[in-house]
């Protein structure tokens, strides 16, 4: 068997079928928007960060068959984080995906996709409420990147039609961080 800890789009249970799942916290890690050599937009990743903690979901990987999840998370590598989970009810190993060092780009102008961010916010709002959404923004680095408003023609492969209230919540948090929402390039 095995479990994964999701801290981004995997918090939105509507983007995958892994069950059972439940809210959890990962100690010693922090989220970040990360540039890669794979695509020109930022990936949401996590990195070890002593003194930090991030909320997310743990979900079981049925039969320990990681192949479908590994294909979805192709730019990421898995790390064992069982000892860093605050939820002691998980007796089986827990792993987290983070962007592989082989795929990280040192610099670039990659943007965050609004369609990606909306999916993440929808998941956090559903499982953690408005306070959880605020905590997501507060425990994520890299908001100095522009956010491409691709909502009319989503570039994110798991984009979902989210409620207007989710979009408004996303936009309000971006505005409070001074993050720029920019139109897509033609």
C-alpha contacts under 8 A as a table, 3 or more apart, distances in Angstrom:
res1	aa1	res2	aa2	distance
1	X	60	X	7.21
1	X	61	X	6.12
1	X	62	X	6.14
1	X	63	X	5.01
1	X	64	X	3.93
1	X	65	X	7.68
1	X	92	X	7.20
2	X	60	X	5.90
2	X	61	X	5.54
2	X	62	X	7.67
2	X	63	X	7.94
2	X	64	X	5.55
2	X	92	X	5.63
2	X	93	X	5.27
2	X	94	X	6.06
2	X	95	X	7.83
3	X	58	X	6.25
3	X	59	X	5.33
3	X	60	X	4.27
3	X	61	X	5.46
3	X	92	X	7.00
3	X	93	X	6.23
3	X	94	X	4.63
3	X	95	X	6.35
4	X	58	X	5.44
4	X	59	X	5.59
4	X	60	X	6.55
4	X	61	X	7.12
4	X	94	X	5.23
4	X	95	X	4.76
4	X	96	X	5.65
4	X	97	X	7.95
5	X	24	X	7.90
5	X	26	X	7.87
5	X	56	X	6.63
5	X	57	X	5.64
5	X	58	X	4.44
5	X	59	X	6.76
5	X	94	X	6.62
5	X	95	X	6.10
5	X	96	X	5.11
5	X	97	X	7.76
6	X	9	X	7.30
6	X	10	X	4.76
6	X	11	X	5.45
6	X	56	X	5.46
6	X	57	X	5.19
6	X	58	X	6.18
6	X	59	X	7.84
6	X	96	X	6.85
6	X	97	X	7.78
7	X	10	X	6.40
7	X	11	X	5.85
7	X	31	X	7.66
7	X	46	X	7.92
7	X	54	X	7.24
7	X	55	X	6.65
7	X	56	X	4.58
7	X	57	X	6.76
8	X	11	X	5.57
8	X	12	X	7.64
8	X	44	X	6.72
8	X	56	X	7.52
8	X	120	X	5.32
9	X	12	X	5.42
9	X	15	X	7.21
9	X	116	X	7.38
9	X	119	X	6.05
9	X	120	X	4.67
9	X	123	X	7.20
10	X	13	X	6.38
10	X	15	X	6.74
10	X	16	X	7.14
10	X	57	X	7.45
10	X	120	X	7.72
10	X	123	X	7.95
11	X	56	X	5.86
11	X	57	X	5.47
11	X	120	X	6.67
11	X	123	X	5.09
11	X	124	X	6.47
11	X	127	X	7.90
12	X	15	X	5.84
12	X	16	X	7.80
12	X	119	X	6.57
12	X	120	X	6.18
12	X	122	X	6.52
12	X	123	X	3.72
12	X	124	X	7.07
12	X	126	X	7.96
13	X	16	X	5.66
13	X	17	X	7.05
13	X	18	X	7.83
13	X	123	X	6.79
14	X	17	X	7.39
15	X	158	X	6.55
18	X	21	X	7.15
18	X	59	X	5.82
18	X	60	X	5.91
18	X	61	X	6.15
18	X	62	X	7.20
19	X	59	X	5.67
19	X	60	X	5.57
19	X	61	X	7.55
19	X	62	X	7.79
20	X	59	X	5.68
20	X	60	X	5.83
21	X	57	X	6.46
21	X	58	X	5.44
21	X	59	X	4.11
21	X	60	X	6.58
22	X	57	X	5.39
22	X	58	X	5.60
22	X	59	X	6.69
23	X	55	X	7.33
23	X	56	X	5.83
23	X	57	X	4.47
23	X	58	X	6.39
23	X	127	X	7.03
24	X	55	X	5.89
24	X	56	X	5.51
24	X	57	X	5.35
24	X	58	X	6.19
24	X	85	X	7.30
24	X	86	X	7.03
24	X	87	X	6.20
25	X	53	X	6.66
25	X	54	X	5.67
25	X	55	X	4.42
25	X	56	X	6.08
25	X	57	X	7.78
25	X	85	X	5.98
25	X	86	X	5.69
25	X	87	X	7.07
26	X	29	X	6.48
26	X	53	X	5.48
26	X	54	X	5.40
26	X	55	X	6.40
26	X	56	X	7.69
26	X	81	X	7.82
26	X	84	X	5.74
26	X	85	X	4.82
26	X	86	X	6.41
27	X	50	X	7.89
27	X	51	X	7.51
27	X	52	X	6.19
27	X	53	X	4.28
27	X	54	X	6.69
27	X	84	X	5.21
27	X	85	X	6.24
27	X	86	X	6.93
28	X	48	X	5.69
28	X	49	X	4.99
28	X	50	X	4.51
28	X	51	X	5.62
28	X	52	X	4.96
28	X	53	X	5.44
28	X	84	X	6.97
29	X	46	X	6.45
29	X	47	X	5.46
29	X	48	X	4.28
29	X	49	X	4.64
29	X	50	X	6.76
29	X	51	X	7.99
29	X	52	X	5.60
29	X	53	X	5.42
29	X	54	X	6.44
30	X	46	X	5.42
30	X	47	X	5.56
30	X	48	X	6.40
30	X	49	X	5.79
30	X	52	X	6.04
30	X	53	X	6.25
30	X	54	X	6.06
30	X	139	X	6.20
30	X	140	X	6.46
30	X	141	X	7.93
31	X	44	X	6.96
31	X	45	X	5.61
31	X	46	X	4.18
31	X	47	X	6.41
31	X	54	X	7.39
31	X	139	X	6.29
31	X	140	X	4.51
31	X	141	X	6.28
32	X	44	X	5.83
32	X	45	X	5.29
32	X	46	X	5.79
32	X	47	X	7.42
32	X	140	X	5.10
32	X	141	X	4.47
32	X	142	X	5.78
33	X	42	X	5.76
33	X	43	X	5.65
33	X	44	X	4.64
33	X	45	X	6.08
33	X	112	X	7.65
33	X	140	X	7.44
33	X	141	X	6.30
33	X	142	X	5.08
33	X	143	X	7.56
34	X	42	X	5.24
34	X	43	X	5.16
34	X	44	X	6.06
34	X	45	X	6.27
34	X	99	X	7.61
34	X	104	X	7.15
34	X	105	X	7.92
34	X	142	X	7.61
35	X	40	X	7.56
35	X	41	X	6.85
35	X	42	X	4.87
35	X	43	X	6.37
35	X	104	X	5.98
35	X	105	X	5.30
35	X	106	X	7.45
35	X	107	X	7.13
35	X	108	X	6.95
35	X	110	X	6.32
36	X	39	X	6.33
36	X	40	X	7.41
36	X	41	X	7.92
36	X	42	X	7.03
36	X	43	X	7.37
36	X	103	X	5.19
36	X	104	X	4.30
36	X	105	X	4.52
37	X	40	X	7.64
37	X	103	X	5.38
37	X	104	X	6.13
37	X	105	X	5.43
38	X	75	X	7.55
38	X	103	X	6.64
39	X	42	X	7.77
40	X	109	X	7.64
40	X	110	X	5.10
40	X	111	X	7.41
41	X	110	X	4.39
41	X	111	X	4.87
41	X	112	X	5.92
41	X	113	X	7.05
42	X	110	X	5.47
42	X	111	X	5.57
42	X	112	X	5.23
42	X	113	X	7.65
43	X	99	X	7.72
43	X	112	X	7.57
45	X	97	X	7.51
45	X	98	X	5.02
45	X	99	X	5.71
46	X	97	X	7.52
46	X	98	X	5.29
46	X	99	X	7.54
47	X	98	X	6.84
49	X	52	X	5.73
53	X	139	X	7.84
54	X	136	X	7.66
54	X	139	X	6.69
55	X	132	X	7.91
55	X	136	X	7.62
56	X	124	X	7.81
58	X	94	X	7.88
61	X	64	X	5.26
61	X	65	X	6.35
61	X	66	X	6.59
62	X	65	X	6.21
65	X	68	X	7.46
66	X	69	X	5.37
66	X	70	X	5.81
67	X	70	X	5.06
67	X	71	X	6.12
68	X	71	X	5.13
68	X	72	X	6.32
69	X	72	X	5.02
69	X	73	X	6.09
70	X	73	X	5.00
70	X	74	X	5.73
70	X	76	X	7.96
71	X	74	X	5.01
73	X	76	X	5.49
73	X	77	X	7.98
73	X	97	X	7.39
74	X	77	X	7.89
75	X	99	X	5.76
75	X	100	X	6.38
75	X	103	X	6.64
76	X	97	X	5.51
76	X	98	X	4.95
76	X	99	X	4.11
76	X	100	X	5.01
77	X	97	X	5.37
77	X	98	X	5.60
77	X	99	X	6.16
77	X	100	X	5.28
78	X	95	X	5.91
78	X	96	X	5.39
78	X	97	X	4.54
78	X	98	X	6.59
79	X	95	X	5.22
79	X	96	X	5.36
79	X	97	X	6.48
79	X	98	X	7.73
80	X	93	X	7.03
80	X	94	X	5.92
80	X	95	X	4.39
80	X	96	X	6.57
81	X	84	X	5.28
81	X	85	X	6.67
81	X	93	X	7.68
81	X	94	X	5.66
81	X	95	X	5.41
81	X	96	X	6.62
82	X	85	X	5.52
82	X	92	X	7.83
82	X	93	X	5.47
82	X	94	X	4.74
82	X	95	X	6.91
85	X	88	X	7.04
87	X	90	X	6.45
88	X	91	X	7.16
90	X	93	X	7.64
90	X	94	X	7.93
99	X	103	X	6.78
99	X	104	X	6.81
100	X	103	X	5.37
100	X	104	X	6.50
101	X	104	X	5.23
105	X	108	X	7.20
109	X	145	X	7.72
110	X	145	X	7.33
111	X	145	X	5.73
111	X	146	X	5.22
111	X	147	X	5.47
111	X	148	X	6.17
112	X	116	X	7.65
112	X	117	X	7.53
112	X	145	X	6.78
112	X	146	X	6.38
112	X	147	X	4.58
112	X	148	X	6.03
113	X	116	X	5.25
113	X	117	X	6.32
113	X	147	X	5.71
113	X	148	X	5.07
113	X	149	X	6.64
113	X	150	X	6.46
113	X	155	X	7.37
113	X	156	X	6.97
114	X	117	X	4.93
114	X	118	X	5.99
114	X	147	X	6.00
114	X	148	X	5.76
114	X	149	X	5.18
114	X	150	X	6.00
114	X	151	X	6.45
115	X	118	X	5.21
115	X	119	X	6.52
115	X	149	X	7.39
115	X	150	X	6.11
115	X	151	X	5.39
115	X	154	X	5.72
115	X	155	X	7.20
115	X	156	X	5.97
115	X	159	X	5.59
115	X	160	X	7.59
116	X	119	X	5.34
116	X	120	X	6.53
116	X	156	X	5.59
116	X	158	X	7.56
116	X	159	X	6.25
117	X	120	X	5.08
117	X	121	X	6.13
117	X	170	X	7.46
118	X	121	X	5.05
118	X	122	X	6.01
118	X	159	X	7.99
118	X	162	X	6.97
118	X	166	X	6.71
118	X	167	X	6.30
118	X	170	X	6.55
119	X	122	X	5.14
119	X	123	X	6.43
119	X	158	X	7.88
119	X	159	X	6.39
119	X	160	X	6.48
119	X	162	X	7.31
120	X	123	X	5.27
120	X	124	X	6.36
121	X	124	X	5.09
121	X	125	X	5.96
121	X	133	X	6.15
121	X	166	X	6.80
121	X	170	X	6.71
122	X	125	X	5.20
122	X	126	X	6.14
122	X	162	X	7.03
122	X	166	X	6.11
123	X	126	X	5.18
123	X	127	X	6.21
124	X	127	X	5.28
124	X	128	X	5.29
124	X	129	X	6.54
124	X	130	X	7.90
124	X	132	X	5.87
124	X	133	X	5.42
124	X	136	X	7.55
125	X	128	X	5.43
125	X	129	X	4.26
125	X	130	X	5.63
125	X	132	X	6.49
125	X	133	X	5.76
125	X	166	X	7.98
126	X	129	X	5.92
127	X	132	X	7.84
128	X	131	X	6.74
128	X	132	X	4.47
128	X	133	X	7.05
129	X	132	X	5.24
129	X	133	X	6.54
130	X	133	X	5.04
130	X	134	X	6.29
131	X	134	X	5.09
131	X	135	X	6.14
132	X	135	X	4.93
132	X	136	X	6.13
133	X	136	X	5.03
133	X	137	X	6.55
134	X	137	X	5.34
134	X	138	X	6.23
134	X	173	X	7.38
135	X	138	X	4.90
135	X	139	X	5.99
136	X	139	X	5.37
136	X	140	X	6.30
137	X	140	X	5.43
137	X	173	X	7.20
138	X	141	X	7.96
140	X	143	X	7.74
142	X	145	X	6.18
143	X	146	X	7.55
143	X	174	X	7.93
143	X	177	X	7.08
143	X	179	X	5.91
144	X	178	X	7.86
144	X	179	X	6.06
145	X	179	X	6.99
145	X	180	X	7.60
146	X	179	X	6.25
146	X	180	X	5.01
146	X	181	X	6.11
146	X	182	X	6.58
147	X	179	X	7.10
147	X	180	X	5.95
147	X	181	X	4.73
147	X	182	X	5.95
148	X	181	X	5.87
148	X	182	X	4.99
148	X	183	X	5.73
148	X	184	X	5.55
149	X	152	X	7.83
149	X	181	X	6.10
149	X	182	X	5.80
149	X	183	X	5.25
149	X	184	X	6.06
150	X	153	X	5.44
150	X	154	X	4.94
150	X	155	X	6.46
150	X	183	X	7.20
150	X	184	X	5.99
151	X	154	X	5.08
154	X	157	X	7.58
154	X	159	X	6.35
155	X	159	X	7.74
156	X	159	X	5.35
162	X	166	X	6.30
162	X	167	X	7.11
163	X	166	X	5.36
163	X	167	X	6.77
164	X	167	X	5.11
164	X	168	X	6.12
165	X	168	X	4.99
165	X	169	X	6.07
166	X	169	X	5.04
166	X	170	X	6.15
167	X	170	X	5.05
167	X	171	X	6.08
168	X	171	X	5.09
168	X	172	X	6.02
169	X	172	X	5.15
169	X	173	X	6.28
170	X	173	X	5.37
170	X	174	X	6.21
171	X	174	X	5.05
171	X	175	X	6.08
172	X	175	X	5.10
172	X	176	X	6.21
173	X	176	X	5.05
173	X	177	X	6.33
174	X	177	X	5.16
174	X	178	X	6.20
174	X	179	X	5.03
174	X	180	X	7.32
174	X	181	X	7.88
175	X	178	X	4.95
175	X	179	X	5.83
175	X	180	X	7.42
176	X	179	X	7.65
